[in-house]
Amino acid sequence: MTSTAAIRRTLAHLLLALWWGGFTFYTTVVVSVGTAVLHSATKQGFITLQVTHYLNALAGLALAAVLWELWARRKAVQVRRLTEIAWLVAVLALLAQVVVHGRMTALLDVPHREVLDEGLFYRFHRLYLCLASAQWLGSTILLVALPFTSCSSNPPHHDPAG
């Protein structure tokens, strides 16, 4: 394995693990603790509004690194269909989340910390949570499967002609 391949593979794994761990911890611990401390899901939501930008940017970087790894290894090993599908689910969910997040933000009066249309906002929020769950599931599959797609019992065939 070349040093570039080792760096590429490590970068893909670490970025994906960083996003996955951060997202999992934030959704399972920080949101509930923040809601309890602030005595308001709405107030916690305004914190999440800001944090989401960072989580989505990190997810984008991680998924780009995973794509780089999958693309570089496409000839060396047979990339499992499940890994390709998991990556596609995670990317499509992320892109949809960005769109839905924009719609949700438009329904907020950020300076006054108010939701302008609670019914519509929470419909978008439920959709956003479903998309986030799909992205998390796809990324979980990638975390488990990616190391196996990066290894091969058969050495890659090198064609001297190019």
N, C-alpha and C positions, 0 to 999 in steps of 0.2 A: 504494500500500500504506500502510495506517495504521501509526502507531508501535506500536500494540498488536499488529498482525499481524506486524510485523518482530520485536518482542520475543518473541512466541509462537514464531515460526518459528526464530529463533536459539536460543532456550531448548531447543526440541525437538532441534535438530541437535547442540548442544553437550553436552547431557546424554546423549544417545545415544552420541555419540563418546567422551565421558569414560568411560561404563560399558564400552563395547566395547573401548576401548584398555586400560583398567585390567584388565578380565577377561582379555583376550588376553595382556597382559604377565604377569599373575600366573600364568596357567596354563602359559605357554610358558617363562618364565624363573624366576620366584620359587619355584615348587614344586620344580623340579629342583635349583636352587641350594640351597634350604633342606634338601632331602633329602640332598644331598651334604655340606653343612656339618654337619648334625646326625647324619649317618650312620644315619638312620632315617626311613622313610616314615611311621611311626606318629607320631613326634615332630613331623614336618612337618604331619601331619594335624591335630594339636591347634592349630597356628597357623592352618591353613586354616579350622578350626572357627570361630575368632573373625573372620577376614577375611570369611568368607562372609556374615555378617550385614550388613556394610557393602556388599559387592558386590550383594547382593539388594535392599537398600534403595535403592541407587543405580539399579539396574535398574528397580525399581518407579517411581521418580521419572521416569526417562527415558521409560518406556513410557506413563506418564500424560501427560507433555508431548507425546509423539507422538500419542496419542489426541486431545488437545486440538487439535493442528494438523490432524489428519485430519478431525475433526468440524467445525472452523471452515471448512475448505476444501471441504467436501462439495458445496456448491452452486456454488462458483466454478470448480471443475474436476472432471472425472470422476476419482475416486480409483480407481487401478488395482486390480483384483482381487488381484494378486500382493501389493501393499502391505498390503491388508486381511488377507490370509491370513498374511503374514509377521508382522504385529502380533499376530494371534490366536495363532499358534504360539509367539511369544516370551512372551506373557502366560500362556498355559496351561502352558508349560514352567516359567516362574517360579513359578507357584502350586503346581505339582507338586513343584518343588524345595524349596519351603518345607515341604511335608508330609514329603517324604522326609528332609530335613535333620533334622526333629524326630525321626523314627524312628531315624536314625543316632545322633543325640545321646543318645537313650535307651539306646543300646547302649554308651555310654562311661562309664567311671569317671574323670571329669575331674580330680578332686583327685589321683588316683594315676596319671594319664596312661596308662590301660589300656583296651583294647577288651574288653568283657565277652563278646561272642559274635562272634568274627572271621568265621566263615562267613556269618552273617546280615548282619553289618555290611558285608562286601565285596560281597554281593549288592545291598544297598541302594546302596552306593557306585557300583557299575557302572551301576545305574539312574540315579543322580544325574548321573553323567558323560554318559550318553545324553541326559538332559533338558537339561543345560548345553550340550551340543553343539547340540541343537535350538534352544535359546534364542539361542545365538551365531549360528547360521545365519539364523534369522529376523531378528535384529538387523542382521546384515550386509546382508541384502536391504533392510531399511529404510534403512540408511545410504546405500546406492547409489540406491534408488528414491525416497526421500522428497523430495529436491530437485526431481525431475521431477514429482511429484504436486503440488508447491507452485507450479508455474509453469504458465502457460497461454498459448497463442498467441491464444486467444479471450478477450476481456475478459468478466468475469461479467455476466450479465443481471440488471439491477436492476429489480425490479417495484415501481413507485411505490405500489402498493396494499399492499405489505407482504410 
